[in-house]
Amino acid sequence: MIREMEERPWGRFEVLYEEEGMKVKRITVRPGRRLSLQSHEQRGEDWLIMEGVARVELDNKLLHLHPHQVVHIPPKARHRVACESEEDLVFVEVQRGKYLGEDDIVRYEDDYNRV
């Protein structure tokens, strides 16, 4: 059961599961789009790529991930994901930490003027 779905300029996310200290989302990024370069103070994330090709910036590293690959994003790490495929990028994000609110985001760069 989807608990929440929100559209964004880059695609959408759906909250699939949530309990204290953990939230699971299905995130869809449209071709050619990317999320903000951002960090989170109070949570870490793991991303499992389901469909498409992801270009992941993680601190000073650049990764290209394909279906069934996973990346771990520790708290406070600067990160961003972009869709590099002609079809949507779909990945599952597992957040864990003491606070999982959407306002725990520090944006450094953003294609949609949300910095």
LOMAR-452443 format. One record per residue: residue in three letters; x, y, z of N, C-alpha, C, CB in turn. Coordinates in steps of 0.2 Angstrom, whole numbers, padded with zeros to 4 digits, always signed. Glycine has a CB too. Example, Ala and Ser with C-alpha at 12.3 -4.5 7.8 and 13.67 -1.06 7.14 Angstrom:
ALA+0066-0028+0039+0062-0022+0039+0066-0016+0039+0057-0022+0045 SER+0064-0011+0035+0068-0005+0036+0064+0000+0039+0070-0003+0029 
//
This chain:
MET+0004-0006+0000+0000+0000+0000+0004+0006+0000-0005+0000+0006 ILE+0003+0011-0005+0007+0017-0005+0004+0022+0000+0007+0020-0012 ARG+0008+0025+0005+0006+0029+0010+0005+0036+0007+0010+0028+0016 GLU+0010+0038+0003+0010+0045+0001+0014+0045-0006+0014+0049+0006 MET+0012+0050-0010+0015+0051-0017+0015+0058-0018+0011+0047-0023 GLU+0021+0060-0020+0022+0067-0022+0026+0068-0028+0026+0071-0016 GLU+0023+0073-0033+0026+0075-0039+0032+0080-0038+0021+0077-0044 ARG+0037+0079-0041+0043+0084-0041+0044+0086-0048+0049+0081-0037 PRO+0048+0092-0049+0050+0094-0056+0054+0088-0059+0054+0100-0056 TRP+0058+0084-0056+0062+0079-0059+0058+0072-0060+0068+0078-0055 GLY+0052+0071-0056+0049+0065-0057+0044+0064-0051+0054+0059-0057 ARG+0045+0059-0047+0040+0058-0041+0043+0053-0036+0033+0056-0043 PHE+0040+0053-0030+0042+0048-0025+0036+0046-0022+0047+0051-0020 GLU+0036+0039-0020+0030+0036-0016+0033+0033-0010+0027+0031-0021 VAL+0030+0035-0004+0032+0032+0002+0028+0025+0002+0030+0036+0008 LEU+0032+0020+0003+0030+0013+0003+0029+0010+0010+0034+0008-0001 TYR+0033+0012+0014+0033+0010+0021+0036+0015+0026+0036+0003+0022 GLU+0034+0015+0032+0037+0020+0037+0036+0018+0044+0034+0027+0036 GLU+0041+0018+0048+0040+0016+0055+0046+0021+0058+0041+0009+0057 GLU+0046+0021+0065+0051+0025+0068+0058+0023+0066+0050+0025+0076 GLY+0062+0028+0064+0069+0027+0062+0070+0024+0055+0071+0022+0067 MET+0064+0023+0051+0065+0020+0044+0059+0022+0040+0066+0012+0045 LYS+0061+0024+0034+0056+0025+0028+0059+0022+0022+0055+0033+0028 VAL+0054+0019+0018+0056+0016+0012+0052+0020+0006+0054+0008+0012 LYS+0055+0022+0001+0052+0026-0005+0054+0022-0011+0054+0033-0005 ARG+0049+0023-0016+0051+0021-0023+0051+0028-0026+0045+0017-0026 ILE+0057+0029-0030+0058+0036-0033+0059+0035-0040+0065+0039-0030 THR+0056+0039-0044+0056+0039-0051+0059+0045-0054+0049+0037-0054 VAL+0064+0045-0058+0067+0051-0061+0067+0051-0068+0075+0052-0058 ARG+0064+0056-0071+0063+0056-0078+0070+0057-0082+0058+0062-0080 PRO+0070+0054-0088+0076+0055-0092+0079+0062-0093+0075+0052-0099 GLY+0085+0063-0092+0088+0069-0092+0087+0074-0086+0086+0073-0098 ARG+0084+0071-0081+0083+0075-0075+0087+0073-0069+0075+0075-0073 ARG+0088+0077-0064+0092+0075-0058+0089+0079-0052+0099+0077-0060 LEU+0091+0076-0047+0089+0079-0040+0094+0084-0038+0088+0074-0035 SER+0093+0088-0033+0097+0093-0030+0104+0089-0028+0094+0097-0024 LEU+0109+0093-0028+0115+0091-0024+0114+0093-0017+0122+0095-0027 GLN+0114+0088-0013+0111+0089-0006+0114+0085-0001+0104+0088-0006 SER+0113+0086+0005+0115+0082+0011+0110+0082+0016+0122+0084+0014 HIS+0110+0077+0020+0105+0076+0026+0109+0076+0032+0101+0070+0025 GLU+0107+0079+0037+0111+0080+0044+0109+0073+0048+0109+0086+0048 GLN+0103+0071+0048+0101+0066+0053+0099+0059+0050+0095+0069+0056 ARG+0100+0058+0043+0099+0052+0041+0104+0049+0035+0092+0052+0038 GLY+0104+0043+0035+0108+0040+0029+0103+0036+0025+0113+0035+0032 GLU+0105+0035+0019+0101+0032+0014+0105+0026+0010+0098+0037+0009 ASP+0101+0021+0008+0103+0016+0003+0099+0016-0003+0104+0009+0007 TRP+0102+0016-0009+0098+0016-0015+0099+0010-0019+0100+0022-0019 LEU+0094+0006-0020+0094+0000-0024+0091+0002-0031+0090-0006-0021 ILE+0095+0001-0036+0092+0003-0043+0088-0003-0046+0098+0004-0048 MET+0082-0001-0048+0077-0006-0051+0077-0006-0058+0070-0005-0048 GLU+0077+0000-0061+0076+0001-0068+0080+0007-0071+0069+0002-0071 GLY+0083+0007-0077+0087+0013-0079+0094+0013-0077+0083+0019-0077 VAL+0097+0018-0079+0104+0019-0077+0105+0026-0073+0109+0020-0083 ALA+0108+0025-0067+0109+0031-0062+0116+0034-0063+0107+0029-0055 ARG+0116+0040-0063+0123+0044-0062+0123+0047-0055+0124+0049-0068 VAL+0127+0044-0051+0127+0046-0044+0133+0050-0042+0126+0040-0039 GLU+0132+0056-0039+0138+0060-0037+0137+0059-0029+0137+0068-0038 LEU+0143+0056-0026+0143+0055-0019+0150+0058-0016+0143+0047-0018 ASP+0149+0063-0013+0155+0067-0011+0159+0069-0017+0159+0064-0005 ASN+0165+0066-0017+0170+0068-0023+0170+0062-0028+0177+0069-0021 LYS+0165+0057-0028+0165+0051-0032+0159+0052-0037+0165+0045-0028 LEU+0160+0049-0043+0155+0049-0048+0154+0041-0050+0157+0052-0055 LEU+0148+0039-0049+0146+0032-0050+0141+0031-0055+0144+0028-0043 HIS+0141+0026-0059+0136+0024-0064+0133+0017-0062+0139+0024-0071 LEU+0127+0017-0060+0124+0011-0057+0118+0009-0062+0121+0013-0050 HIS+0118+0002-0062+0113-0001-0066+0108-0005-0061+0116-0006-0071 PRO+0103-0008-0064+0098-0012-0060+0102-0017-0056+0093-0016-0065 HIS+0100-0018-0050+0102-0023-0045+0108-0020-0041+0103-0030-0048 GLN+0111-0014-0043+0116-0012-0039+0114-0007-0034+0121-0008-0044 VAL+0118-0006-0028+0116-0002-0022+0122+0002-0021+0115-0007-0016 VAL+0120+0008-0018+0125+0013-0016+0122+0015-0009+0125+0019-0020 HIS+0127+0016-0004+0126+0018+0003+0128+0025+0003+0130+0014+0008 ILE+0123+0030+0006+0125+0037+0007+0124+0038+0014+0119+0041+0003 PRO+0130+0039+0017+0130+0041+0025+0127+0048+0026+0137+0040+0027 PRO+0125+0049+0032+0123+0055+0034+0129+0061+0033+0121+0056+0042 LYS+0126+0067+0031+0131+0072+0030+0135+0072+0023+0135+0073+0035 ALA+0134+0066+0019+0138+0066+0013+0134+0070+0007+0138+0058+0011 ARG+0137+0073+0003+0134+0077-0002+0133+0072-0008+0139+0083-0005 HIS+0127+0072-0010+0125+0067-0015+0119+0070-0020+0122+0061-0012 ARG+0119+0067-0026+0114+0068-0031+0113+0062-0035+0116+0075-0035 VAL+0107+0061-0038+0106+0056-0043+0103+0059-0049+0102+0051-0040 ALA+0105+0057-0055+0102+0059-0062+0101+0053-0066+0107+0063-0065 CYS+0096+0053-0070+0094+0048-0074+0098+0049-0081+0086+0048-0076 GLU+0102+0043-0082+0106+0043-0088+0103+0039-0094+0113+0041-0087 SER+0097+0036-0093+0094+0032-0098+0089+0035-0102+0092+0025-0095 GLU+0087+0032-0107+0081+0035-0111+0074+0033-0108+0081+0032-0118 GLU+0074+0028-0103+0068+0027-0099+0069+0030-0092+0067+0019-0099 ASP+0064+0030-0089+0064+0032-0082+0069+0028-0078+0057+0032-0078 LEU+0072+0032-0073+0076+0028-0068+0072+0027-0062+0082+0033-0066 VAL+0071+0021-0059+0067+0019-0054+0072+0016-0049+0061+0014-0056 PHE+0072+0018-0042+0076+0015-0037+0072+0015-0031+0082+0019-0036 VAL+0074+0011-0026+0071+0010-0019+0076+0014-0015+0069+0003-0017 GLU+0073+0018-0011+0077+0022-0006+0075+0020+0001+0077+0030-0007 VAL+0080+0017+0005+0079+0016+0012+0082+0021+0016+0081+0008+0014 GLN+0078+0025+0020+0081+0030+0024+0081+0027+0031+0077+0036+0024 ARG+0086+0029+0035+0086+0027+0042+0090+0032+0046+0090+0020+0043 GLY+0087+0034+0052+0090+0039+0056+0085+0041+0061+0092+0045+0052 LYS+0087+0045+0066+0082+0048+0071+0077+0052+0068+0086+0051+0076 TYR+0078+0056+0063+0073+0061+0060+0073+0060+0053+0075+0068+0062 LEU+0067+0059+0050+0067+0057+0042+0063+0062+0039+0064+0050+0042 GLY+0061+0068+0041+0057+0073+0038+0060+0076+0032+0056+0079+0043 GLU+0056+0078+0027+0058+0080+0021+0062+0087+0022+0052+0082+0016 ASP+0061+0090+0027+0065+0096+0029+0072+0095+0031+0061+0101+0034 ASP+0074+0089+0032+0081+0088+0033+0086+0087+0027+0082+0081+0037 ILE+0085+0093+0023+0089+0093+0017+0093+0100+0017+0084+0093+0011 VAL+0099+0099+0015+0103+0105+0014+0105+0105+0006+0110+0105+0018 ARG+0102+0110+0003+0104+0110-0005+0109+0114-0006+0097+0112-0008 TYR+0114+0112-0010+0120+0115-0013+0119+0118-0020+0126+0111-0012 GLU+0116+0114-0024+0114+0116-0031+0108+0113-0033+0120+0113-0036 ASP+0104+0116-0037+0097+0114-0039+0095+0116-0046+0092+0115-0034 ASP+0093+0112-0050+0091+0114-0057+0084+0118-0057+0091+0108-0061 TYR+0081+0118-0051+0074+0120-0051+0073+0126-0046+0069+0115-0049 ASN+0079+0129-0045+0079+0135-0040+0076+0134-0033+0075+0141-0044 ARG+0078+0129-0030+0076+0127-0023+0081+0128-0018+0073+0120-0023 VAL+0087+0131-0020+0092+0132-0015+0091+0137-0010+0099+0133-0019 
//
